[in-house]
């Protein structure tokens, strides 16, 4: 444990020079002003700017906390994105203590950042409900591994972000806290399962946010809230659980307003840990390296509808295809292509493997607890109860074959690109979409098939804003790179974002 802490400190020392120099690129920005910045200005800063301003003592941690608490008070009532919010007076005292302690040691890159953790992760002393009435009164007695890292980087834990029950389904609603609404129209879904995190970013209630992703839970809400979310390679962000040798397809990862901010948070969350033997060796500080790069000549495969096997809401593909012009403007070549494999076989393998991997906790529950599970959890439980060991092995073999087919594509292309969901946000009162473009959905999560297929490959997939549909609701693009090539995805994402920064030009209005 001590060696890991020392490693983190070395990372933060290296990163301080990076964030400290960020002010040089903010000509005329509020961070350089001599007078204190207004709360409304502070919450609009990119996280890299905010970190630089705190490190340069241009703004105090207390001012930052006050600014974000003011925005939460103004915006969270309708949004319901941040739950279990801690006592504001106590948070301001904690921020003031950060200011008083600034000169001691080397402040980390998230020093003074207000942070709310997705309610699938424990934060010591806070409610830890997982969105389930089974655990509505549970209070965590410890921090998760990456929450430890966030604290070590200087973040102040202000509460949790809302999630569906056990993170199941891309629609953030549960029986403990209710629904999180879309900031562009509060009668529509925010997506999920990191819906609270995405809305917190979109409405500027958080500078950065953590989330998790199995079937699109970082990518779908990012696309539906006009922010960024990054599903990273398995092992990039280690997590401590009961099982360390059979990794799930679920990963934890960063969300932020911008690609650069995603990289900043990833630099804190990523890196090896001796408690997690399959964690990747690359140090987190790697992701604080410059992202600017020449994309001319890069080859991109547009996956589209996977040769007609994945249905999309009318108009969605048109918005995404229009966004592809930003790649061509960068000098990239874009061609439509799809893996040479039976998509239905891959999808059925996903359904089986997800049921097998997700149901361990449900199998261990008492009959009384199982009686409180929602339909999504019961689906996963019923799925695993129908599987034999041979079924699981066969599904894993199909997953390997699908991955090989996708890897063949990377022999010809540098990146793959696809939408972040198969439809625009749906009405808040709808449990899940049952039909898309006339095709009935067989499960509660089939409407996310185009995203789940990428999960199967283990490839890093960066969600970036693409555009808006006829109803003014957003959608995003997945920028998919080969396994463990997170920096490649971040560099392309940064270039794509610079061509049209929708996070800034199409930010939602706050009443």
C-alpha positions as MATLAB code, in Angstrom:
seq = 'XXXXXXXXXXXXXXXXXXXXXXXXXXXXXXXXXXXXXXXXXXXXXXXXXXXXXXXXXXXXXXXXXXXXXXXXXXXXXXXXXXXXXXXXXXXXXXXXXXXXXXXXXXXXXXXXXXXXXXXXXXXXXXXXXXXXXXXXXXXXXXXXXXXXXXXXXXXXXXXXXXXXXXXXXXXXXXXXXXXXXXXXXXXXXXXXXXXXXXXXXXXXXXXXXXXXXXXXXXXXXXXXXXXXXXXXXXXXXXXXXXXXXXXXXXXXXXXXXXXXXXXXXXXXXXXXXXXXXXXXXXXXXXXXXXXXXXXXXXXXXXXXXXXXXXXXXXXXXXXXXXXXXXXXXXXXXXXXXXXXXXXXXXXXXXXXXXXXXXXXXXXXXXXXXXXXXXXXXXXXXXXXXXXXXXXXXXXXXXXXXXXXXXXXXXXXXXXXXXXXXXXXXXXXXXXXXXXXXXXXXXXXXXXXXXXXXXXXXXXXXXXXXXXXXXXXXXXXXXXXXXXXXXXXXXXXXXXXXXXXXXXXXXXXXXX';
ca = [
       0.000    0.000    0.000;
       2.760    2.454    0.865;
       4.626    1.810   -2.395;
       1.455    2.539   -4.333;
       1.017    5.822   -2.458;
       4.599    6.879   -3.194;
       4.058    6.041   -6.848;
       0.968    8.230   -6.914;
       2.925   11.114   -5.396;
       5.585   10.871   -8.097;
       2.851   10.894  -10.735;
       1.305   14.006   -9.191;
       4.639   15.811   -9.084;
       5.116   15.117  -12.777;
       1.548   16.203  -13.504;
       1.722   19.449  -11.559;
       4.044   20.948  -14.143;
       1.547   20.074  -16.859;
      -1.520   21.537  -15.187;
       0.467   24.477  -13.908;
       1.453   25.470  -17.440;
      -2.093   25.224  -18.772;
      -2.813   28.882  -17.958;
      -0.438   29.966  -20.706;
      -2.979   28.864  -23.292;
      -5.873   30.747  -21.699;
      -5.315   34.186  -23.119;
      -8.048   36.464  -21.869;
      -9.670   33.724  -19.789;
     -11.243   34.333  -16.418;
      -8.545   32.179  -14.812;
      -5.972   34.901  -15.520;
      -8.038   37.761  -14.194;
      -6.778   39.536  -11.108;
     -10.275   39.861   -9.635;
     -11.972   36.774   -8.160;
     -13.907   34.824  -10.761;
     -17.695   34.650  -10.565;
     -19.231   31.296   -9.676;
     -20.819   31.090  -13.117;
     -17.358   31.453  -14.706;
     -15.628   28.882  -12.504;
     -18.054   26.077  -13.349;
     -17.575   26.715  -17.077;
     -13.824   26.202  -16.954;
     -12.389   23.020  -18.349;
     -10.967   20.784  -15.619;
      -7.428   21.368  -16.883;
      -8.012   25.119  -16.563;
      -9.516   24.724  -13.116;
      -6.581   22.626  -11.939;
      -4.107   25.158  -13.320;
      -5.942   28.054  -11.667;
      -5.967   26.304   -8.269;
      -2.283   25.408   -8.539;
      -1.419   28.995   -9.538;
      -3.521   30.292   -6.583;
      -5.706   32.250   -9.000;
      -8.761   30.810   -7.293;
      -9.173   29.213   -3.885;
     -10.559   25.752   -3.196;
     -13.246   27.406   -1.096;
     -14.311   29.597   -4.032;
     -14.437   26.539   -6.264;
     -16.537   24.588   -3.784;
     -18.917   27.489   -3.317;
     -19.292   27.871   -7.092;
     -20.190   24.228   -7.602;
     -22.509   24.073   -4.603;
     -24.311   27.147   -5.978;
     -24.725   25.429   -9.347;
     -25.969   22.220   -7.686;
     -28.516   24.205   -5.704;
     -29.705   25.818   -8.932;
     -29.713   22.851  -11.293;
     -30.016   19.593   -9.359;
     -33.637   19.970   -8.307;
     -34.917   19.148  -11.791;
     -31.996   16.995  -12.857;
     -31.687   14.708   -9.810;
     -28.173   13.807  -10.917;
     -26.332   14.170   -7.608;
     -27.634   12.161   -4.672;
     -26.539   11.753   -1.067;
     -25.116   15.289   -1.161;
     -23.025   15.956    1.942;
     -23.530   18.917    4.290;
     -22.587   22.092    2.350;
     -21.103   23.795    5.419;
     -18.907   20.783    6.070;
     -17.787   20.715    2.424;
     -16.861   24.409    2.545;
     -14.823   23.781    5.696;
     -13.049   20.916    3.958;
     -12.295   23.157    0.978;
     -10.962   25.880    3.263;
      -8.716   23.291    4.928;
      -7.360   22.449    1.471;
      -6.450   26.108    1.016;
      -4.700   26.194    4.375;
      -2.777   23.005    3.589;
      -1.838   23.979    0.041;
       1.814   24.688    0.796;
       2.323   21.317    2.498;
       3.534   18.670    0.079;
       2.679   18.651   -3.635;
      -1.004   19.211   -4.435;
      -2.380   16.607   -6.848;
      -4.019   17.398  -10.198;
      -7.545   17.258   -8.708;
      -6.674   19.360   -5.664;
      -9.819   21.079   -4.402;
     -12.099   19.508   -7.043;
     -15.641   18.797   -5.816;
     -16.319   15.194   -6.833;
     -19.359   12.905   -6.699;
     -18.768    9.166   -7.163;
     -21.128    6.920   -9.111;
     -23.316    5.097   -6.607;
     -21.927    1.692   -7.571;
     -18.663    2.449   -5.748;
     -18.125    2.709   -1.993;
     -17.037    6.009   -0.457;
     -16.260    5.719    3.232;
     -18.977    7.216    5.394;
     -21.479    7.758    2.539;
     -24.614    5.900    1.544;
     -23.830    3.113   -0.891;
     -27.190    2.022   -2.315;
     -26.318    0.754   -5.815;
     -29.727    2.207   -6.654;
     -31.446   -0.740   -4.944;
     -34.018   -0.753   -2.120;
     -32.123   -3.786   -0.799;
     -29.225   -1.479    0.100;
     -31.044    1.819    0.619;
     -29.626    2.213    4.137;
     -26.144    0.795    3.542;
     -23.215    3.065    4.467;
     -19.750    2.279    3.092;
     -16.994    1.489    5.568;
     -14.173    1.944    3.069;
     -13.204    3.641   -0.198;
     -12.883    1.710   -3.444;
      -9.426    1.570   -5.009;
      -9.961    4.400   -7.441;
     -11.752    6.526   -4.850;
      -8.537    6.222   -2.819;
      -6.711    7.598   -5.868;
      -9.159   10.467   -6.294;
      -8.668   11.477   -2.666;
      -4.884   11.200   -3.011;
      -5.120   13.517   -6.042;
      -6.850   16.132   -3.853;
     -10.533   15.663   -4.716;
     -13.217   16.410   -2.115;
     -16.055   13.878   -2.032;
     -19.334   15.797   -2.078;
     -21.810   12.961   -2.691;
     -22.818   10.351   -5.233;
     -24.153   10.352   -8.795;
     -27.364    8.538   -9.576;
     -27.496    5.197  -11.375;
     -30.092    2.553  -12.256;
     -30.411   -0.396   -9.898;
     -27.080   -2.281   -9.902;
     -26.176   -0.292  -13.038;
     -28.453   -2.473  -15.177;
     -29.846   -0.709  -18.236;
     -28.969    2.529  -19.980;
     -31.732    4.508  -18.265;
     -30.974    6.140  -14.914;
     -33.993    5.549  -12.716;
     -34.255    3.587   -9.473;
     -36.591    3.037   -6.532;
     -34.294    4.761   -4.040;
     -33.670    8.179   -5.609;
     -35.950    8.266   -8.646;
     -35.053    9.334  -12.186;
     -32.256   11.532  -13.489;
     -33.574   13.738  -16.288;
     -32.027   14.852  -19.550;
     -30.688   18.435  -19.351;
     -31.923   19.224  -22.869;
     -35.500   18.163  -22.053;
     -36.357   16.970  -18.561;
     -39.127   14.699  -19.817;
     -36.543   12.454  -21.504;
     -33.984    9.905  -20.278;
     -30.437   10.862  -19.350;
     -29.173    7.423  -20.402;
     -27.125    5.273  -18.108;
     -25.939    3.680  -16.166;
     -23.620    6.660  -15.578;
     -26.541    9.017  -16.181;
     -26.086   11.029  -13.004;
     -22.408   11.546  -13.805;
     -23.115   12.703  -17.361;
     -25.865   15.118  -16.330;
     -23.703   16.464  -13.511;
     -21.087   17.355  -16.124;
     -23.501   18.680  -18.720;
     -25.128   21.046  -16.216;
     -21.711   22.061  -14.839;
     -22.376   20.645  -11.384;
     -19.103   18.681  -11.503;
     -15.721   19.429  -13.141;
     -15.076   15.733  -13.916;
     -16.927   12.508  -13.123;
     -16.249    8.805  -12.809;
     -18.470    6.088  -14.208;
     -18.491    2.473  -15.292;
     -19.333    0.651  -18.505;
     -20.430   -2.890  -19.325;
     -22.904   -2.414  -22.167;
     -22.327    1.267  -22.890;
     -22.781    2.913  -19.491;
     -20.041    5.495  -20.076;
     -20.770    5.970  -23.775;
     -24.555    6.165  -24.004;
     -25.024    8.860  -21.317;
     -22.100   10.837  -22.705;
     -23.755   10.890  -26.127;
     -27.169   11.781  -24.702;
     -25.823   14.649  -22.580;
     -23.301   16.229  -24.986;
     -20.193   15.314  -22.972;
     -17.397   12.732  -23.218;
     -17.098    9.258  -21.717;
     -14.275    6.757  -22.097;
     -14.620    2.985  -21.924;
     -11.011    1.910  -21.472;
      -9.254   -1.454  -21.826;
      -9.854   -4.071  -19.145;
      -7.214   -3.624  -16.431;
      -6.444    0.014  -17.251;
      -8.336    1.207  -14.164;
      -7.992   -1.568  -11.568;
     -10.729   -2.408   -9.129;
     -10.572   -4.548   -6.014;
     -13.324   -7.133   -5.651;
     -13.763  -10.675   -4.455;
     -12.606  -12.089   -7.806;
      -9.240  -10.994   -9.228;
      -8.505  -13.693  -11.840;
     -11.695  -13.770  -13.930;
     -12.155  -10.164  -15.038;
     -15.623   -8.935  -15.939;
     -16.284   -6.993  -19.124;
     -17.266   -4.106  -16.860;
     -14.712   -1.304  -16.523;
     -14.559    1.927  -14.543;
     -13.518    5.023  -16.417;
     -13.580    8.805  -16.743;
     -16.194   11.257  -17.989;
     -15.731   14.978  -18.580;
     -16.827   17.937  -20.647;
     -13.773   17.688  -22.904;
     -11.366   15.039  -24.154;
      -8.461   16.758  -22.394;
     -10.366   16.608  -19.115;
     -11.084   12.910  -19.693;
      -7.344   12.350  -20.037;
      -6.666   14.304  -16.834;
      -9.052   12.156  -14.800;
      -7.784    8.962  -16.431;
      -4.261    9.917  -15.361;
      -5.491    9.685  -11.757;
      -7.678    6.594  -12.081;
      -5.281    4.473  -14.168;
      -2.133    2.590  -13.210;
      -1.163   -0.771  -11.712;
      -1.939   -1.925   -8.202;
      -0.456   -4.996   -6.473;
      -3.896   -5.968   -5.197;
      -5.091   -6.436   -8.785;
      -2.749   -8.870  -10.559;
      -4.293   -8.283  -14.005;
      -4.029   -4.483  -13.863;
      -2.048   -2.954  -16.740;
       1.471   -1.723  -16.004;
       1.309    1.696  -17.713;
       1.447    4.494  -15.137;
      -1.448    6.939  -15.006;
       0.803    9.948  -15.614;
       1.176    8.767  -19.217;
      -2.248   10.194  -19.928;
      -1.122   13.709  -19.029;
       1.081   13.810  -22.124;
       0.038   16.252  -24.929;
      -2.884   15.088  -27.056;
      -2.390   17.345  -30.050;
      -1.431   15.291  -33.094;
      -1.671   15.385  -36.892;
      -4.499   13.082  -38.010;
      -3.887   13.483  -41.734;
      -3.888   10.130  -43.503;
      -5.575    8.195  -40.688;
      -7.988    5.544  -41.948;
     -11.421    5.288  -40.315;
     -14.043    2.561  -40.718;
     -17.607    3.783  -40.231;
     -19.470    0.775  -38.823;
     -22.885    2.271  -39.517;
     -25.621   -0.320  -38.942;
     -23.250   -3.322  -39.082;
     -24.444   -4.296  -42.583;
     -28.098   -3.897  -41.720;
     -28.015   -6.044  -38.574;
     -28.409   -3.220  -36.027;
     -31.507   -0.981  -36.305;
     -31.324    2.773  -35.687;
     -33.975    5.412  -35.100;
     -34.638    7.355  -38.321;
     -32.462   10.458  -38.490;
     -29.825    9.307  -36.012;
     -27.436    7.860  -38.566;
     -27.801   11.043  -40.643;
     -26.626   13.180  -37.692;
     -23.660   10.856  -37.133;
     -22.742   10.749  -40.822;
     -22.748   14.545  -40.887;
     -20.311   14.495  -37.955;
     -17.969   12.267  -39.984;
     -17.155   15.334  -42.085;
     -15.029   16.549  -39.178;
     -12.754   13.548  -39.698;
     -12.388   14.226  -43.400;
     -11.648   17.890  -42.627;
      -8.731   16.629  -40.524;
      -7.372   14.772  -43.536;
      -8.684   11.337  -42.575;
     -10.230    8.892  -45.001;
     -13.594    7.428  -43.965;
     -15.073    4.259  -45.444;
     -18.088    2.187  -44.470;
     -17.070   -1.285  -43.310;
     -18.119   -3.999  -40.849;
     -16.530   -7.058  -39.222;
     -16.742  -10.232  -41.284;
     -18.756  -12.148  -38.707;
     -22.322  -13.116  -37.818;
     -23.494  -10.231  -35.609;
     -26.364  -12.286  -34.161;
     -23.911  -14.915  -32.871;
     -21.834  -12.177  -31.255;
     -24.920  -10.630  -29.660;
     -26.116  -13.935  -28.201;
     -22.628  -14.510  -26.780;
     -22.830  -11.096  -25.113;
     -26.212  -11.885  -23.546;
     -24.932  -15.177  -22.123;
     -21.635  -13.811  -20.824;
     -23.299  -10.797  -19.251;
     -25.813  -13.000  -17.444;
     -22.988  -15.219  -16.197;
     -20.807  -12.301  -15.048;
     -23.524  -10.083  -13.573;
     -25.486  -12.627  -11.564;
     -23.032  -13.724   -8.879;
     -24.324  -11.230   -6.340;
     -27.951  -12.121   -7.121;
     -27.332  -15.844   -6.698;
     -25.921  -15.173   -3.226;
     -29.007  -13.229   -2.117;
     -31.702  -14.512    0.200;
     -35.169  -15.211   -1.256;
     -36.394  -12.074    0.522;
     -33.751   -9.959   -1.185;
     -34.396  -11.500   -4.597;
     -38.063  -10.600   -4.206;
     -37.006   -6.936   -4.255;
     -35.032   -7.149   -7.526;
     -36.287   -5.281  -10.577;
     -37.037   -6.778  -14.001;
     -33.545   -6.123  -15.379;
     -31.840   -7.949  -12.511;
     -34.293  -10.838  -12.746;
     -33.550  -11.137  -16.479;
     -29.839  -11.567  -15.751;
     -30.596  -14.058  -12.979;
     -32.881  -16.104  -15.233;
     -30.268  -16.000  -18.002;
     -27.531  -17.518  -15.858;
     -29.865  -20.174  -14.460;
     -30.406  -21.480  -18.017;
     -26.682  -21.700  -18.800;
     -24.464  -24.741  -18.535;
     -20.687  -24.599  -18.227;
     -20.495  -25.669  -21.876;
     -22.727  -22.715  -22.829;
     -20.374  -20.267  -21.101;
     -17.319  -21.783  -22.791;
     -19.023  -21.629  -26.181;
     -20.047  -17.989  -25.652;
     -16.461  -17.120  -24.709;
     -15.225  -18.847  -27.878;
     -17.642  -16.805  -29.976;
     -16.441  -13.657  -28.232;
     -12.851  -14.563  -29.182;
     -13.869  -15.133  -32.799;
     -15.710  -11.811  -32.916;
     -12.656  -10.081  -31.436;
     -10.457  -11.665  -34.117;
     -12.791  -10.359  -36.828;
     -12.583   -6.839  -35.379;
      -8.796   -7.096  -35.081;
      -8.685   -7.949  -38.778;
     -10.325   -4.601  -39.453;
      -7.507   -2.862  -37.581;
      -5.090   -4.322  -40.129;
      -6.685   -1.929  -42.640;
      -7.994    0.891  -40.444;
      -6.578    2.996  -37.612;
      -9.966    3.594  -35.967;
     -13.533    2.320  -36.030;
     -16.444    4.717  -35.486;
     -20.066    4.035  -34.508;
     -22.976    5.846  -32.768;
     -23.164    5.821  -28.967;
     -26.741    4.483  -29.017;
     -29.326    3.257  -31.517;
     -31.808    6.017  -30.792;
     -32.037    9.491  -29.330;
     -33.146    9.849  -25.684;
     -36.538    8.243  -25.089;
     -39.320    9.445  -22.749;
     -38.466    9.352  -19.046;
     -41.511    7.246  -18.167;
     -40.561    4.431  -20.574;
     -38.664    1.569  -18.847;
     -36.696    0.789  -22.019;
     -37.261    0.924  -25.793;
     -39.265   -2.055  -27.035;
     -38.966   -1.296  -30.751;
     -36.590    0.565  -33.074;
     -37.453    1.299  -36.718;
     -40.141   -1.388  -36.655;
     -37.879   -4.068  -35.144;
     -38.915   -5.425  -31.752;
     -36.295   -5.587  -28.995;
     -36.047   -9.055  -27.435;
     -34.383   -7.924  -24.193;
     -34.203   -4.850  -21.974;
     -30.775   -3.999  -23.411;
     -30.924   -5.023  -27.100;
     -31.435   -1.391  -28.088;
     -27.773   -0.938  -27.080;
     -26.538   -3.814  -29.292;
     -24.335   -1.527  -31.445;
     -22.448   -0.473  -28.313;
     -22.387   -3.875  -26.578;
     -20.712   -5.390  -29.642;
     -17.728   -3.110  -28.980;
     -17.673   -4.155  -25.324;
     -17.080   -7.747  -26.456;
     -13.820   -6.760  -28.176;
     -12.176   -5.122  -25.143;
     -11.265   -2.129  -27.316;
     -11.075    1.359  -25.786;
     -14.011    3.410  -27.016;
     -14.167    7.189  -26.533;
     -17.617    8.793  -26.743;
     -17.611   12.352  -28.096;
     -20.525   14.671  -28.976;
     -21.699   14.246  -32.587;
     -24.742   16.469  -32.965;
     -28.449   16.970  -32.296;
     -31.615   15.483  -33.738;
     -34.837   17.124  -34.843;
     -36.128   17.345  -31.238;
     -32.964   19.080  -30.028;
     -31.666   15.977  -28.235;
     -28.002   14.979  -28.563;
     -26.189   11.879  -29.771;
     -22.499   10.983  -29.812;
     -19.915    8.941  -31.680;
     -17.703    6.140  -30.376;
     -14.075    6.499  -31.489;
     -12.726    2.958  -31.173;
      -9.011    2.139  -31.095;
      -7.182   -1.207  -30.817;
      -6.943   -2.828  -27.375;
      -4.758   -0.846  -24.931;
      -4.370    2.078  -27.361;
      -6.114    4.652  -25.170;
      -3.750    7.460  -26.169;
      -4.580    6.898  -29.834;
      -8.302    7.265  -29.079;
      -7.703   10.380  -26.963;
      -5.602   12.054  -29.659;
      -8.206   11.463  -32.347;
     -10.952   12.565  -29.975;
      -9.111   15.803  -29.167;
      -8.687   16.585  -32.860;
     -12.344   15.784  -33.598;
     -13.497   17.936  -30.682;
     -11.376   20.901  -31.732;
     -13.113   20.928  -35.109;
     -16.467   21.663  -33.423;
     -16.582   21.922  -29.591;
     -20.288   21.141  -29.123;
     -19.815   20.799  -25.351;
     -19.374   24.576  -25.284;
     -21.489   25.830  -28.208;
     -24.532   23.652  -27.427;
     -24.449   23.559  -23.616;
     -27.870   23.072  -21.982;
     -29.604   26.016  -20.371;
     -29.826   26.158  -16.611;
     -33.072   27.637  -15.271;
];
